[in-house]
Amino acid sequence: MLFDLPSDEILYDALVARSPEYEGAAFVCVRTTGIFCRLTCPARKPKKENTFFASSVGTCLNAGFRPCRRCHPMEAVGGKDETVDALMQALDAEPERRWTETDISRRGYDPSTVRRAFKRHLGITFLDLARQRRIGSAARHLADGGRVIDAQLEAGYDSASGFRAAFARLIGEAPVTAQGREILVAAWMETPLGPMLAVGDQTHLHLLEFHDRKALPSEMESLKRKTRSAVVAGRSAPIEQIDAELKAYFAGESGVFKTPLALDGSAFERSVWAKLLEIPLGETRSYGDIAREVDTLQAVRAVAKANGTNRIAIIIPCHRCIGSDGSLTGYGGGLWRKQWLLRHEGKMRPVGLFAEERS
């Protein structure tokens, strides 16, 4: 940076206005979503108290934030230099590779030129950025019971203190406390209703929520506590499966979801979710209907609360639960999304001889 950033008030006003004045000079980090964006990002604007501003991509990455998939802040900055752009593509292709200056030279680049280019455009060197990518692998190594020193060296850190600091920024805990802990991976996926966050382990999906759901931060914290897990960016088989199934769902091709789900609610919550899963595509049930089916006629409010604790949107179709008068009532993802989903499923509703085949 050749100059100091203006105040947060000025930068937040620029964010709301999508002003290009600070393009490439300032980025916004959003605490509730864990992502960082350009100030011109077209996404819905976060609350001021959930943001802080940084002068470089490197600062955002070092703080553990991921680049936005709508405004692509890494590409926007990297695109100013062909060397940065090419090496970013190489890094994306091999994120777990232990990159060295020799690797850079073999690609026909001068390591000192690359170092200056990345510092100038991203605020972080290429090799440091590659180490950031390997922190997730180090977390998985520790989760499998591996030694801290092995994880440190595998991540490319010669300094134990440097590794501890980088690991804690990204994972939220010290490396030694992560040993033997399960690791959950999280990935963002685009949908017609906005980005959704999927979190899963290697066998089951734990969470699927819209990016702007107010309860998302608390749901993430609750999930980490209940599973005694850390969450890192990545993809696993359940996330790949739900990504494909969501694409088919939003394309109107299928309403079938077979991704294994991890349901760690109370016995009552699980019984409500099970009834929600039984609601056919294109149909709805009232809270009272669900209460009768779980033998809690006097606990309609309890059913509504259990509905609200569901953190696997769309798949566990809490959007199909409506008021006894036919009103849409509450929905964590927003009533406009609930209305859209019900209309979409109404068009997909199986009819006639093909009902059994598509349901």
C-alpha positions in Angstrom: 0.0 0.0 0.0 1.3 3.4 -0.9 -1.2 5.1 1.4 -3.1 4.4 4.6 -6.7 3.2 4.4 -9.4 5.7 5.2 -11.7 5.1 8.1 -14.0 2.1 8.4 -17.0 4.5 8.1 -15.7 5.8 4.7 -14.9 2.3 3.4 -18.3 0.9 4.6 -20.1 3.7 2.7 -18.0 2.8 -0.4 -19.0 -0.9 0.1 -22.7 0.0 0.2 -22.3 2.2 -2.8 -20.2 -0.4 -4.6 -17.7 2.4 -5.3 -14.7 1.5 -7.5 -12.6 4.2 -5.9 -10.7 1.7 -3.7 -10.6 -1.2 -6.2 -7.5 -3.2 -5.5 -6.6 -1.1 -2.5 -9.1 -2.2 0.0 -11.1 -5.4 0.7 -13.9 -6.2 3.1 -13.7 -9.3 5.4 -17.1 -10.5 6.6 -16.9 -12.3 9.9 -20.3 -14.0 9.6 -19.5 -15.8 6.4 -15.7 -16.1 6.6 -15.2 -14.6 3.1 -13.6 -11.5 1.8 -14.7 -9.4 -1.2 -14.0 -6.4 -3.3 -15.9 -3.3 -2.3 -17.7 -3.5 -5.6 -19.0 -7.0 -4.9 -22.7 -7.4 -6.1 -23.6 -9.6 -3.1 -25.9 -8.5 -0.4 -24.1 -6.1 1.9 -23.2 -7.3 5.5 -23.9 -5.3 8.6 -21.2 -2.9 9.5 -20.5 -4.6 12.8 -19.7 -7.9 10.9 -17.0 -6.4 8.8 -13.4 -5.2 8.9 -11.3 -3.8 6.1 -7.9 -4.8 4.9 -5.4 -3.3 2.4 -4.3 -6.5 0.7 -5.5 -10.0 -0.2 -2.6 -11.4 1.8 -4.0 -9.8 5.0 -7.4 -11.4 4.3 -5.9 -14.8 3.7 -3.6 -14.6 6.8 -6.7 -13.8 8.9 -8.3 -17.0 7.6 -10.9 -15.6 5.2 -11.7 -17.2 1.9 -12.1 -15.3 -1.4 -15.7 -14.6 -2.5 -17.0 -16.7 -5.4 -19.1 -13.9 -6.7 -16.6 -11.0 -7.1 -13.5 -13.2 -7.2 -11.1 -10.8 -5.5 -8.1 -13.0 -6.1 -8.7 -13.1 -9.9 -9.5 -9.4 -10.1 -6.1 -8.6 -8.5 -4.2 -11.4 -10.0 -5.4 -10.6 -13.5 -3.2 -7.4 -13.5 -0.1 -9.5 -13.9 0.3 -12.6 -16.2 2.8 -14.2 -13.9 0.5 -14.0 -10.9 -2.4 -15.2 -12.9 -0.5 -18.2 -14.3 0.9 -19.3 -11.0 -2.4 -18.9 -9.3 -3.9 -21.3 -11.8 -1.0 -23.7 -11.1 -1.6 -23.4 -7.4 -5.3 -24.1 -7.8 -4.4 -27.3 -9.8 -2.1 -28.6 -7.1 -3.1 -26.9 -3.8 -1.3 -29.5 -1.6 2.0 -29.5 -3.5 5.0 -28.4 -1.5 6.1 -25.6 -3.8 9.7 -24.4 -3.9 11.7 -21.7 -5.7 13.0 -24.6 -7.9 9.4 -25.3 -9.0 9.0 -21.7 -10.0 12.3 -21.7 -11.9 11.3 -24.8 -13.8 8.2 -23.0 -15.0 10.4 -20.4 -16.6 10.0 -17.7 -13.9 12.5 -15.8 -11.9 11.8 -16.5 -8.1 12.7 -12.9 -7.1 10.4 -11.5 -9.8 7.6 -13.8 -8.7 8.1 -12.7 -5.1 7.9 -9.0 -5.9 4.8 -9.5 -8.2 2.8 -11.4 -5.6 3.8 -9.0 -2.8 2.8 -6.1 -5.0 -0.6 -7.5 -6.2 -1.6 -9.8 -3.3 0.4 -8.6 -0.4 1.8 -12.1 0.2 4.5 -14.2 -1.5 3.6 -17.1 -3.7 5.3 -19.6 -1.4 3.5 -18.2 1.7 0.2 -18.4 -0.2 1.0 -22.1 -1.0 1.7 -22.7 2.7 -1.7 -21.3 3.6 -3.3 -23.8 1.2 -1.5 -26.6 3.0 -2.7 -25.7 6.4 -5.9 -27.6 5.7 -3.9 -30.7 4.9 -2.0 -30.2 8.1 -5.2 -30.1 10.1 -6.4 -33.3 8.5 -3.0 -34.9 9.4 -3.4 -33.9 13.0 -7.0 -35.1 13.0 -5.7 -38.6 12.1 -3.5 -38.5 15.1 -0.3 -37.3 13.4 2.5 -35.5 15.1 2.6 -31.7 15.2 6.1 -31.6 13.9 5.2 -33.7 10.9 2.2 -31.5 10.1 4.4 -28.4 10.5 7.1 -29.7 8.0 4.5 -31.0 5.6 2.9 -27.5 5.5 6.3 -26.1 4.7 7.0 -24.2 8.0 10.5 -24.2 9.3 9.4 -22.2 12.4 7.2 -23.9 15.0 5.9 -20.6 16.2 5.1 -19.5 12.7 3.2 -22.7 12.1 1.3 -22.4 15.4 0.3 -18.8 14.6 -0.9 -19.6 11.0 -2.7 -22.7 12.1 -4.5 -20.9 14.9 -5.6 -18.1 12.6 -7.2 -20.5 10.1 -8.4 -23.3 12.4 -9.2 -21.4 15.5 -7.1 -23.5 17.9 -3.5 -24.6 18.5 -2.1 -27.5 16.5 -1.6 -29.7 19.6 -5.3 -29.4 20.6 -6.3 -30.5 17.1 -4.6 -33.8 17.3 -7.1 -36.6 17.1 -10.0 -34.2 16.4 -12.3 -34.8 13.5 -12.0 -32.3 10.6 -15.0 -31.0 8.8 -14.7 -29.5 5.3 -16.7 -26.6 4.0 -17.4 -25.4 0.5 -19.5 -22.7 -1.1 -21.8 -23.5 -4.0 -23.8 -21.1 -6.2 -27.6 -21.5 -6.5 -30.3 -19.4 -8.1 -31.2 -18.3 -4.6 -27.7 -17.2 -3.6 -24.6 -18.9 -2.3 -25.1 -21.9 0.1 -22.5 -23.2 2.5 -22.1 -27.0 2.7 -20.2 -28.6 5.6 -19.5 -32.3 5.8 -17.0 -35.0 6.9 -15.8 -37.8 4.6 -19.1 -39.7 4.8 -22.0 -37.4 5.8 -23.4 -33.9 5.2 -23.6 -31.9 8.5 -24.9 -28.5 7.3 -26.4 -26.8 4.2 -27.5 -23.2 4.7 -27.9 -20.0 2.7 -25.0 -17.6 3.1 -27.1 -14.8 4.7 -29.0 -16.9 7.3 -28.7 -15.0 10.6 -28.3 -18.2 12.6 -25.4 -19.5 10.4 -22.5 -18.3 12.7 -24.2 -19.8 15.8 -25.0 -23.0 13.9 -21.3 -23.3 12.9 -20.1 -22.8 16.4 -22.7 -25.3 17.7 -21.7 -27.8 15.0 -18.0 -27.5 16.0 -18.8 -28.0 19.7 -21.1 -31.0 19.2 -18.7 -32.8 16.8 -15.5 -31.5 18.6 -14.3 -30.7 15.1 -12.4 -27.9 13.3 -13.7 -26.7 10.0 -11.4 -26.1 7.0 -12.1 -25.2 3.4 -12.3 -28.2 1.1 -14.6 -30.8 -0.5 -15.5 -34.4 0.3 -17.6 -37.1 -1.2 -20.9 -35.9 0.5 -20.2 -32.3 -0.6 -19.6 -33.4 -4.2 -22.8 -35.5 -4.1 -25.0 -32.7 -2.7 -23.5 -30.2 -5.2 -24.6 -32.5 -8.1 -28.0 -33.2 -6.5 -28.7 -29.5 -6.0 -27.8 -28.7 -9.5 -30.4 -31.3 -10.7 -32.9 -29.9 -8.2 -32.6 -26.3 -9.3 -32.7 -27.3 -12.9 -36.1 -29.0 -12.3 -34.7 -32.4 -13.2 -34.9 -34.2 -9.9 -36.3 -33.8 -6.4 -34.4 -36.8 -5.0 -31.6 -36.4 -2.5 -29.5 -39.4 -1.5 -26.6 -37.7 0.2 -26.1 -39.3 3.7 -27.0 -36.8 6.4 -25.6 -36.4 9.9 -28.5 -35.6 12.2 -27.3 -34.8 15.7 -30.4 -33.2 17.1 -32.5 -34.4 20.1 -34.8 -37.3 19.7 -37.8 -35.0 19.4 -36.0 -32.9 16.7 -35.1 -35.9 14.7 -38.7 -37.2 14.9 -39.9 -33.8 13.4 -37.2 -33.9 10.7 -38.2 -37.4 9.8 -41.8 -36.3 9.3 -40.6 -33.4 7.1 -38.7 -35.8 4.9 -41.9 -37.7 4.4 -43.7 -34.7 2.8 -43.9 -35.4 -0.9 -42.4 -33.0 -3.4 -44.9 -30.3 -4.3 -47.0 -30.7 -1.2 -47.1 -28.9 2.2 -48.1 -29.7 5.8 -49.0 -27.4 8.6 -47.2 -27.3 12.0 -50.3 -28.9 13.5 -50.2 -31.7 11.0 -46.6 -32.5 12.0 -47.5 -32.2 15.7 -50.3 -34.8 15.3 -48.0 -37.1 13.5 -45.4 -37.1 16.2 -48.2 -37.4 18.9 -47.6 -33.9 20.3 -50.9 -32.2 19.5 -50.3 -29.6 22.2 -46.7 -28.9 21.1 -47.2 -27.0 17.8 -44.7 -24.4 19.0 -42.2 -27.2 19.8 -42.6 -28.5 16.3 -42.0 -25.0 14.9 -38.8 -24.7 17.1 -37.6 -28.1 15.9 -38.2 -26.9 12.4 -36.1 -23.9 13.0 -33.2 -25.9 14.4 -32.8 -27.8 11.1 -29.5 -26.8 9.6 -29.8 -28.9 6.4 -31.9 -26.6 4.2 -33.9 -27.9 1.2 -32.8 -31.5 1.8 -34.8 -31.7 5.1 -37.7 -29.6 3.6 -38.7 -27.4 6.5 -39.9 -25.0 3.7 -42.8 -27.3 3.1 -44.2 -26.6 6.6 -46.8 -23.8 6.6 -49.3 -22.2 8.9 -52.7 -23.8 9.5 -54.3 -20.9 7.6 -52.1 -21.5 4.6 -49.7 -18.7 5.4 -46.0 -19.2 4.7 -44.9 -18.2 8.3 -41.3 -18.0 9.2 -38.3 -19.4 7.3 -34.6 -19.0 8.2 -33.6 -18.5 4.6 -36.2 -15.7 4.1 -39.9 -16.0 3.1 -39.1 -15.0 -0.5 -36.9 -18.1 -0.8 -39.6 -20.3 0.8 -42.1 -19.0 -1.7 -39.7 -19.6 -4.6 -39.0 -23.2 -3.4 -42.6 -24.1 -3.1 -43.4 -22.7 -6.5 -40.4 -24.5 -8.0 -41.4 -27.8 -6.4 -45.0 -27.3 -7.5 -43.8 -27.3 -11.1 -41.8 -30.4 -10.5 -44.6 -32.3 -8.7 -44.9 -35.8 -10.2 -48.2 -36.6 -11.9 -50.0 -39.5 -13.4 -48.1 -42.6 -14.4 -44.7 -40.9 -13.7 -45.4 -40.0 -10.1 -43.7 -43.0 -8.6 -40.8 -42.8 -10.9 -39.9 -39.1 -10.1 -40.8 -39.0 -6.5 
